[in-house]
Amino acid sequence: MIDNSGIGNIKYLLTLMQSSGKDTTFEAGSIIKAQVINITDSGDAVLRIATTSGDKNSPSGTIIKAYSEVPLTKGQNIFLEILEGKDNITMRFIGESGKSPEALQQMIKNPGTGNIKNLLTLTQSSGKDARFEAGSIIKAQVINITDSGDAVLRIATTSGDKNSPSGTIITAYSEVPLTKGQNIFLEILGGKDNITMRFMGYSDSSSETIRQNFPVKILDMLAQLSTARAGNPEFQKLFNMLKSLPESIKTAIPEFKSLEQLLLDIRQLDGKVLKAFVETSGVAFETRLKIAVLGDPASILQNLMSLQAEGDLKALLLRLKGLLKDRHILEALKLSGHDIADVSEKIDKFIKNIELFQLTSKLNDMFYTFLPVLWDGLKDGEFLFKKNREKGKESYTCDINLDLESIGKLSISVTILDKSFFITFYSERHEVNELIKSQKHVLEERFALQGLPLKAINFNHKNAIPFGKSNDQGVDVKI
């Protein structure tokens, strides 16, 4: 992690320079709660350690000085994870603490922009006498995800040792997409019977290899972007706005016409159209741009022209955002009776919608994109493409999640393994499964006509189908 910079490893390390406790040991994997008591002129942080997740040679009360990549402020209370060491001690910044009980409760009741969808609520615990102290940090492993989407966690360590719940198995309703096998950090926000926890980031159980631990800032960015998540009704509003523009404006600003053409009607949909949209949805825009300019130097201009000719939703939206600063264009839109603020707001929302899918793709090592299909009765739709390697074999999975007014949520998981196809349907309603099962032969016939080996079709029921989460352990199609 220290050598691999990546998006998940940006500036969140502290390196110990000096300690007031000569015999103090810092155990790799342990969690420290500390207060920032000063920031030196050179920018180093002076910290007083409050508690640790272990009590052997506990450094509690020790004053340390550390070089910090994280901007810290005097008076802050923070949590750190010890990554290495004996002499050369490196610590990872997990997050802040120190909120008053009143502030914590206010955060639970009114999450706010920076805390959207990052809470877990305890629903069951195997340890009847285990106590969870507000403000403490828990490191836990996700040992299962139930059919209803709840996370089953085994607590590994805590930042306090009084009635430590280490080893306790808990079940929690999670707003955060979690996967079996993940190691995570949680902060206890409160209470006694109804315990709420804040998701703070990922870790690896191995002290030698800490990988893809995402800073709180990145998770907060993801939480803020989640407010821009656009469903089918928003795409319909955008399409209606584009249709209402006078032809004279669409001729003068062809980006509006191109954007209108990128929104698909369900009657236009086929394999080729769908493949083209996935490639030009904007989620892979920067990757496609990078490929275009890193090829043969003599072909860069031709590559860029080809990229522009193919069209890309994010590129179009960014160009439109720039054009909406032009005084003449603003005047033309105003004369046509359009609210400039409304047009700008729609363009900004859809740029952020794409950035949400880009960041989610990066954090989860998958390609995740939306489905802007003009389809009556479709509330929302998305694709998740993942790659997995198990027992020396590679498999590729595409999950298609649909939220339909008539039948509820439906998820179709298509996996290719050894050049054969395996399909699983997940629905929230048993009668929907039976309906699809009655048409199973149609799907089998279509695969046979294309000469594609279809090995299995399965049907499963789920109490809840969360969007943004893959059905099976998968892949690594990185952006």
Residue pairs with C-beta under 8 A, 6 or more apart in sequence:
1 9
1 83
1 209
1 210
1 211
1 212
1 213
2 9
2 13
2 83
2 90
4 211
6 212
7 218
7 362
7 363
8 212
8 213
8 214
8 215
8 218
8 362
8 363
9 212
9 213
10 215
10 218
11 69
11 70
11 215
12 69
12 70
12 92
12 93
12 213
12 215
13 68
13 69
13 70
13 83
13 90
13 91
13 92
13 93
14 45
14 66
14 67
14 68
14 69
14 70
14 80
14 90
14 91
14 92
14 93
15 66
15 67
15 88
15 89
15 90
15 91
16 26
16 64
16 65
16 66
16 88
16 89
16 90
16 91
17 44
17 65
17 66
17 67
18 64
18 65
19 59
19 62
19 63
19 64
19 65
20 62
20 63
20 64
21 59
21 62
23 57
24 57
24 59
24 62
25 56
25 57
25 59
25 86
26 32
26 59
26 82
26 85
26 89
27 54
27 56
27 82
28 82
28 83
28 84
28 85
28 207
29 81
29 82
29 139
29 157
29 205
29 207
30 52
30 53
30 54
30 81
30 82
30 157
31 52
31 53
31 79
31 80
31 81
31 82
31 94
31 137
31 139
31 157
31 158
31 159
31 185
32 49
32 51
32 52
32 53
32 59
32 79
32 80
32 81
32 82
32 91
32 159
33 49
33 50
33 51
33 52
33 77
33 78
33 79
33 80
33 97
33 136
33 137
33 159
34 47
34 48
34 49
34 50
34 64
34 77
34 78
34 79
34 80
35 47
35 48
35 50
35 75
35 76
35 77
35 78
35 98
36 45
36 46
36 47
36 72
36 73
36 74
36 75
36 76
36 77
36 78
37 46
37 47
37 48
37 63
37 74
38 45
38 46
38 74
39 45
39 46
39 72
39 73
39 74
40 46
40 65
43 67
43 68
44 65
44 66
44 67
44 68
45 65
45 66
45 67
45 68
45 72
46 63
46 64
46 65
47 63
47 64
47 65
47 66
47 78
48 61
48 62
48 63
49 59
49 60
49 61
49 62
49 63
49 64
50 60
50 77
51 60
51 136
51 159
51 160
52 58
52 59
52 60
52 159
53 137
53 139
53 157
53 158
53 159
53 160
53 161
54 157
54 161
55 161
66 91
68 93
69 93
70 93
72 78
76 96
76 98
77 96
77 97
77 98
78 93
78 94
78 95
78 96
78 97
79 93
79 94
79 95
79 96
79 97
79 137
79 159
79 185
79 187
79 200
80 91
80 92
80 93
80 94
81 91
81 92
81 94
81 139
81 185
81 203
82 89
82 90
82 91
83 90
83 91
83 92
83 207
83 210
84 90
84 207
92 203
92 210
92 213
93 215
94 137
94 185
94 200
94 201
94 216
95 185
95 187
95 200
95 201
95 216
96 216
97 135
97 137
97 187
98 135
99 107
99 135
101 134
101 190
104 134
104 135
104 189
104 190
105 189
105 190
107 115
107 189
107 198
108 119
108 189
108 190
108 196
111 117
111 118
111 119
113 223
113 224
113 227
114 220
114 223
114 224
115 198
115 220
115 223
116 223
116 224
116 226
116 227
117 175
117 176
117 223
117 226
118 175
118 176
118 198
118 199
118 219
118 223
119 175
119 176
119 189
119 196
119 197
119 198
119 199
120 151
120 172
120 173
120 174
120 175
120 176
120 186
120 196
120 197
120 198
120 199
121 172
121 173
121 194
121 195
121 196
121 197
122 132
122 170
122 171
122 172
122 194
122 195
122 196
122 197
123 150
123 171
123 172
123 173
124 170
124 171
125 165
125 168
125 169
125 170
125 171
126 168
126 169
126 170
127 165
127 167
127 168
127 169
129 163
130 163
130 164
130 165
130 168
131 162
131 163
131 165
132 138
132 165
132 188
132 195
133 160
133 162
133 188
134 188
134 189
134 190
134 191
135 187
135 188
136 158
136 159
136 160
136 187
136 188
137 158
137 159
137 185
137 186
137 187
137 188
137 200
138 155
138 157
138 158
138 159
138 165
138 185
138 186
138 187
138 188
138 197
139 155
139 156
139 157
139 158
139 183
139 184
139 185
139 186
139 203
140 153
140 154
140 155
140 156
140 170
140 183
140 184
140 186
141 153
141 154
141 156
141 181
141 182
141 183
141 184
141 205
142 151
142 152
142 153
142 178
142 179
142 180
142 181
142 182
142 183
142 184
143 152
143 153
143 154
143 169
143 180
144 151
144 152
144 180
145 151
145 152
145 178
145 179
145 180
146 152
146 171
147 461
147 462
147 463
148 462
148 463
148 464
149 173
149 174
149 462
149 463
149 464
149 466
149 469
150 171
150 172
150 173
150 174
151 171
151 172
151 173
151 174
151 178
152 169
152 170
152 171
153 169
153 170
153 171
153 172
153 184
154 167
154 168
154 169
155 165
155 166
155 167
155 168
155 169
155 170
156 166
156 183
156 205
157 166
158 164
158 165
158 166
172 197
174 199
175 199
176 199
177 364
177 466
177 468
177 469
178 184
179 469
179 470
179 473
180 473
181 473
182 202
183 202
183 203
183 204
183 205
184 199
184 200
184 201
184 202
184 203
185 199
185 200
185 201
185 202
185 203
186 197
186 198
186 199
186 200
187 197
187 198
187 200
188 195
188 196
188 197
189 196
189 197
189 198
190 196
199 219
200 216
200 219
201 213
201 214
201 215
201 216
201 219
202 212
202 213
202 214
203 210
203 213
204 210
204 211
204 212
204 213
212 363
214 363
218 359
218 363
221 359
222 356
222 359
222 360
222 363
225 352
225 355
225 356
225 359
226 356
228 349
228 350
228 352
228 353
228 355
228 356
229 353
229 356
230 349
230 350
230 353
230 370
230 372
231 379
231 380
231 403
232 372
232 373
232 374
232 375
232 378
232 379
232 380
232 381
233 379
234 349
234 350
235 263
235 372
235 373
235 374
236 374
237 346
238 259
238 263
238 346
238 350
239 260
239 263
239 374
241 338
241 342
241 343
241 346
242 256
242 259
242 260
242 263
243 260
244 338
245 256
245 336
245 338
246 336
248 332
249 256
249 332
249 333
249 336
250 256
250 257
250 260
251 257
252 329
252 332
253 320
253 323
253 329
255 316
255 319
255 320
255 323
256 320
258 311
258 316
259 313
259 316
259 317
259 320
261 311
262 277
262 280
262 311
262 313
262 316
262 372
263 372
263 374
264 273
264 277
264 372
264 373
264 374
265 373
265 374
265 375
266 373
266 374
266 375
266 378
269 373
277 372
278 369
278 383
279 288
279 310
280 310
280 311
280 312
280 313
281 313
281 314
281 354
281 357
281 369
281 370
281 372
282 312
282 313
282 314
282 315
282 317
282 354
282 358
283 314
283 354
283 357
283 358
283 361
283 367
283 368
283 369
283 479
284 367
284 479
285 312
285 313
285 314
285 315
285 354
286 358
286 479
287 479
288 307
288 312
289 307
291 303
292 300
292 303
292 304
292 306
292 307
293 300
293 303
293 304
295 303
307 315
308 315
313 350
313 354
314 351
314 354
317 347
317 350
317 351
317 354
318 351
320 347
321 344
321 347
321 348
321 351
323 329
324 330
324 340
324 343
324 344
324 347
330 340
333 340
333 343
334 340
353 370
357 368
357 369
357 370
358 479
360 368
360 468
361 367
361 368
361 369
361 478
361 479
362 478
362 479
364 470
365 386
365 475
365 476
365 477
365 478
366 384
366 385
366 386
366 470
366 474
366 475
366 476
366 477
367 383
367 384
367 385
367 386
367 477
367 478
367 479
368 382
368 383
368 384
368 385
368 468
369 382
369 383
370 381
370 382
370 383
371 381
371 382
371 383
371 402
373 381
375 381
377 404
377 405
377 406
378 402
378 403
378 404
378 405
379 403
379 404
379 405
380 401
380 402
380 403
380 467
381 400
381 401
381 402
381 403
382 400
382 401
382 467
382 468
383 398
383 399
383 400
383 401
384 397
384 398
384 399
384 401
384 468
384 470
385 396
385 397
385 398
385 475
385 477
386 396
386 397
386 398
386 399
386 470
386 474
386 475
386 476
386 477
387 394
387 395
387 396
387 397
387 474
387 475
387 476
387 477
388 394
388 395
388 396
388 397
388 472
388 473
388 474
388 475
388 476
389 395
389 476
390 473
393 417
393 418
395 415
395 416
395 417
395 474
395 475
396 415
396 416
396 475
396 477
397 413
397 414
397 415
397 416
397 470
397 471
397 472
397 474
397 475
398 413
398 414
399 411
399 412
399 413
399 414
399 470
399 471
400 411
400 412
400 413
400 414
401 409
401 410
401 411
401 465
401 467
402 409
402 410
402 411
402 412
403 409
403 410
403 467
404 410
407 427
407 429
407 432
407 435
408 427
408 428
408 429
408 432
409 427
409 428
409 464
409 465
410 425
410 426
410 427
410 428
410 432
410 465
411 425
411 426
411 427
411 462
411 465
411 471
412 423
412 424
412 425
412 426
413 423
413 424
413 425
413 426
413 470
413 471
413 472
414 421
414 422
414 423
415 421
415 422
415 423
415 424
415 472
416 422
419 453
420 453
420 454
420 455
421 447
421 452
421 453
421 454
421 455
422 455
422 456
422 458
423 443
423 454
423 456
423 457
423 458
424 457
424 458
424 459
424 460
424 471
425 433
425 436
425 457
425 458
425 459
425 460
426 460
426 461
426 462
426 465
426 471
427 433
427 436
427 459
427 461
427 462
427 465
428 461
428 462
428 463
428 464
428 465
429 461
430 461
433 459
433 460
433 461
436 459
437 459
440 457
443 454
443 457
444 454
444 457
447 453
447 454
448 454
